[in-house]
């Protein structure tokens, strides 16, 4: 089971991290929605996690070393 709110702030991780709306399609069978899958978007995946880096928000607004979607404050 996935933790849908990893920082327990009441805001689902999907709302904090996604810059696009998921489309519900996984054309290559890897489990990643085509809206964020670098194989489908042709974008950049610098950390090699399969997700197009331009489609997610990894901001660390308070600069404490934790991305906002994992940060409770």
HUBELJO-V477485 format. One record per run of one state. SS is the DSSP state (alpha for helix, beta for strand, coil for the rest). FROM is the first residue (numbers start at 1). TO is the last residue. If there is no record, write none. Layout:
SS_FROM_TO, SS_FROM_TO
//
This chain:
coil_1_12, alpha_13_17, beta_18_18, coil_19_36, beta_37_37, alpha_38_41, coil_42_50, beta_51_51, coil_52_52, alpha_53_55, beta_56_56, coil_57_67, alpha_68_70, coil_71_73
//
